[in-house]
């Protein structure tokens, strides 16, 4: 059996996506150019994306007792993920809908359904697997109690934890204190308290986010990364210089799933013990590749696709990090 490297405190959602000319205004009906129904949810996306990159993945997921639950079972089987990761509840399976405009920008809403029922007791039953993993990941589509239980087990075992607090809710101090790596997008950073003027210069972004990141690192995380879409990403680590990773050039079709691809790429590179600057680059490449395809499930790259992309775009790759010189 392949050794588990990444454990995901997950969520499963039946994801519906429509492509529209622009994002709708309140009360407006638009004609969609395309419609897609696929297995999703941030936790499921993280697990699938990491598995495609070639690392052993385990996790815990909640689904309901409705027709959508069969889509979940089929999706796990098709992805090569063990069905032992699934817990069933007498509830509705999670479902959501996203709107993507012609530029690839998106907005979405999710009904968590059975995902909200995942408990600390459920997590404690898989404590051995959590403690044996190299890194534990969780999005905020999982309940606080489940995340807190998993992160507690992981940190007691000396394992790293990665939190993606999306969709955002108030970030409790107990979870933050147990978080090793915090990955947020621009909006989530603002919701956590960052006050950033609109700029498109990487070095300025580093300066603008630095004090905010330092305050958060005092509360637990040793690494904080803010993804900025077309503006790239900024990364802060204790006792290291801050880094700016420019966005990699692609033709964006749909940005849904890009953040999950980034987080999974980052986690995978970290458990492979790559240098941090390479982890950030590979994460950015995973996010970029995911935006070139409609939907999320079929957008996540394999390890060979990622390596080919990085090789093909090596002349366009940029990285601003004082301790790194190409």
PyMOL commands that set and color helices and strands:
alter all, ss='L'
color gray80, all
select helices_A, chain A and resi 42-52+68-79+83-85+113-117+120-124+127-132+144-156+173-177+186-192+202-217+229-231+258-271+276-290+303-312+314-316
alter helices_A, ss='H'
color red, helices_A
select strands_A, chain A and resi 4-9+13-19+34-40+56-63+86-88+94-100+106-111+135-139+160-164+181-185+223-227+233-237+243-245+320-321
alter strands_A, ss='S'
color yellow, strands_A
deselect
rebuild
show_as cartoon
